[in-house]
Amino acid sequence: MNSKVIFFDIDGTLINFDGEFPESAKAALKAAKENGHKIFLCSGRSKCQIEDRLLEFGFDGYVTASGAYVEYEGQEVFSSYMTEAQLKKLISFCEENEIIYMLQCTDSTVSSKRCMEIMRQGFMARMKDKKASNLEKIFAKKKCDDNIVGNAGKYFNAEKLCYHNSKKDPDEVGKDLGEEFQVTSMSFSEMQKTSGEITIRGVDKALGIKKVIEYLGVNWEDTVAFGDGPNDYEMLEYVHTGVAMGNASDDLKALASLVTTPIDQDGIYNGMKRLGLI
């Protein structure tokens, strides 16, 4: 078998929504590397939101912020940032519609103090008594700015925007914002009608993966990806072998080349075993 380049979503794929990183997944990733395959994180999170346990695990590179930033062996390969005008348009839209939001930059997350606190409390309430180790990282490098529109020029490395508690569903938000932007539902099923992420149109995980294989000079036929959520559609459609987790939605499973078991039933290990990667 040729060496493959394998891309992994984080939330719901490598790490469950209780913050657990299954031992079977760790074993599979290590075995894949030993077999000569390259492994990449491919996440909606910005790099600053990725936990140390993942950064230190030994991934060859990262596709982060849903394709807006790509890195290989510590070297930046690609980046895409919102313009000041785009940023002002998004923040103004959120403020006018009383939508809670958080701006994701390469090195920090930015929001108003009010929005940041409501968002944090929302995550805590959803997790109830569970203490996910990844929650603190998501909010660790935060900046509070109650005048983001006025200070938009400062956030030159703004990659995407996440929003919550919207009275409009993602389709309505997309129509209001126009073709310039792409709106995707959140991965958390209970939040998909009221929450989402907004990227520049055409910037998605598929684009990030394309930048990786161009940089490495590998064949498209040697690409594999594992995912479970709404922002994984383009990724699974683009790669040669797209694997949907058993906990993924039915429509994501329908477009996948393979459906493995759920994350908590050794989904990564079983999927990689079935593909002969380990």
N, C-alpha and C positions, 0 to 999 in steps of 0.2 A: 504493500500500500504506500502511495505517495504521502509525504508529510502534509498534514492539513493545517489550515489556520482556522481555529475554532473560537467563536464569539459567544459570550455568555451575558445575558441580562442578569441583573442582581436581584432586585426585589421580586419574590415569587418564583425565582428560578434557582439562584445560588443560595439565597438567604430567604427563609420563610418570613411571614409577617409577624412572627414572634421574635424575630432577630436571630434565629438559630441558623448556623452554617453546618449542614449535616456532615458528619465524619465521612460518610460514603462519597459525598461530593468532593471533599478534600482529597481522598484517596484516588478518585478518578482523575482529578486534575493533575496530581503528581505523576500518575502512571502515564497520562497523555504526554506530558513533557519528557518523561524518560523514553517514550517511544518516538520522540523527535518532532512532535506536533507543537505548534505555537498556540498559546492561549491568550485571549484578550477579554477584558471586561468590556461590555457594550451596554451602557446604562443611560437612563434619563438624568441621573445625578451629574452635577458638575464634579470635577476632580476633587475640589475641596470638601465634598460631602462623602467621599469614599473613606471607609474606615481603615484604620491602620492594619487590621488583620487581613484585609484584602490587598492593600498596597504592599504589604510585606510578604505576601504569600508566594510571589514569584511569577506573576503574570508578565508576559512579554510586552504588553502594551495596553492602552485604554482608548476606547471610543466613548466619550462622555458628553453630557448635555444633549443627548439624543442626536449625536452626530456632529455637533458644533465644534468639538475639540478632539483631536486625535494625537496620540503619543505612542512612540515605539522606543523601547529601551532608553527612556528618559529624554528622548529627542522629540520636540514638537514636529508633527508631520503636517497638520492642517488645523486651521481655526477659522471660525466664522462668527462675527459679532454684529449685534444690532447697531444701526446708526442712531445718532442722537434723536433724529426725527421719529424713527420707529419706536424707540423707547418712550418718548413723550406721548406718542399716540396710544400705546398700550397702557401706560400708567394713568393717563387721563381717562381712558375708557373704564378702567377698573374703579377709579375714584367716582366717576359720574354714575356708575351702576352699583356702587356700594359693594364691590367685590373685594374679598380679602386676597392679597397677592404677595408673592415673594419673587424678587428678581434673582436669577442665578447668574453669577459671574464666575470666571475661572477660579478666582481666589477667595470669594466670599459670597454670602447671600445677603440681599439688601431688601428692606421693607420699612414701612413706617412702624413705629413702636407699637401702635395699636394692632396693626395687621399681624406683626410677628408674634405678639402675645396670644392673640386669638387662634392663630394657626398652631402654635405650640400646644395650647390647651386642648385643641381639637384632636391632635395626635395622641396626647396623653389619655384623653377620655376614650378614644377608640381602642387603645391598648389596655384600658382598665387596669388590672393588677399585674399585667405583664410588663417587664422592664427590658425592652429590647435594647441591646447594646448599640444598635445603630442609630437610635433616636438622637442621642447627644451629638453625634457626628453631623447629622443633618442640619442641626442648628448651631454647631460649634463656631464657625467663622462667620458670624452674623454681624451686620451693620444696620443700625437703625437710622433712618433718614426720613424726616417728616416733610421733606420738600424734594422728592426724587425728580419731579419734573423740572424744577428750577436748577437742580444739580446734575441733570442728565448727562452733561458732557464729561462728568467725572467717571462715569461707568462705561468706559470705552471697551471693556471686555465682558459686556453683558451678553450672555449666550441664549438665554430663554427666560420665560416667565411662567411660574406656576400660580394658579389661582384656586380659590376655595369659596364655598358658600355662595355660589352664584345662583340667582333666580332664573338664569338662562341656562339651557343645556349646551353642551359643546357645539352642536350644530348651529344653534342660534348665535352663539358667540362668534363662530367662524363667519357667519353671514354678515354680522355687524362689522367685523374687522376688515373683511374683504380679502381678495386674492393674495395680498401681500404676505399674509400670515397663514400658518397651518395650526389648527387646534386639535388636540388629541385628548381623549378622556384619561383620567388617572387610572393607575393599575388596580387600586383598591376598589373592589366591586361595589361597596356601599357608597362610594363617593363619585361614581362615574357620571352621574347626572348633574352634579353640582360643582365638580372640580375638574381641572384639566391642566394641560401645559401648552404654551404657545411658543412656536418657533418660527423662524423665517421660512417661508414657503420653499420647499425643496431641500431644506436642511433636516435630515432624519438619519436614523441609524444606517440605512442602506448607503447613504452618501459617505458616512464615516468609514464603513467597511470597504467601499470602493476606493477610498483614499489609501487605506491600508494595503490592499492588494496591488495597487499601482506602485506604491512606495517599495513594497517587498519584491515586486516583479513575479508574483505567483499567479497560477492559473485560477480562474473563477471556479473551475471544476473541483478545486481543492478547498473550498470554503464550506464551513458548517456553522450553524448558529442554533442556540437554545434560547427559548423565550416563553413568556406566558401572558403578557399584557397588551393593551391597545397600542403602545408605542413600539411593539415588536412586529407589527404587520409588515412594514416595508422591509425589515431585516429578514424575516423568514421568506418573503417573496423573492428577495434579491439573491440570497446565497444559493449555492447548488443544493445543499441539504439543510432544510429548515426543520428543526425539531421543536414541537410544542410540548410543554409539560402537561402532565395529566390533569393539573389544576387550572389549565388555560381555558378560555371560553371556547364554545363549540365552533365559532366562526374562525378562530385562529387555528384550531385543530384541523379544520377543513382544508386550509391552504398549506398545511405542513407536509413535508415528505414523510415524517414519522411522528407518532405520538408516543411519548414515553410515560412512565408512571408519574404520579404527583411528586412534588418536591419532598414531602415527608415520607415517601415510599421509595426512596433511593432513585428518584427520577433521573438525576444527572448520571449516576453510575450505570443504571440500566440502559439509558439511551446510548451512552458512549460504548458500552459493551455490545449492544446490538449492531452498532455501526462498525465494530471492529477496531475502534480507536484505542482500546485498552484490552 
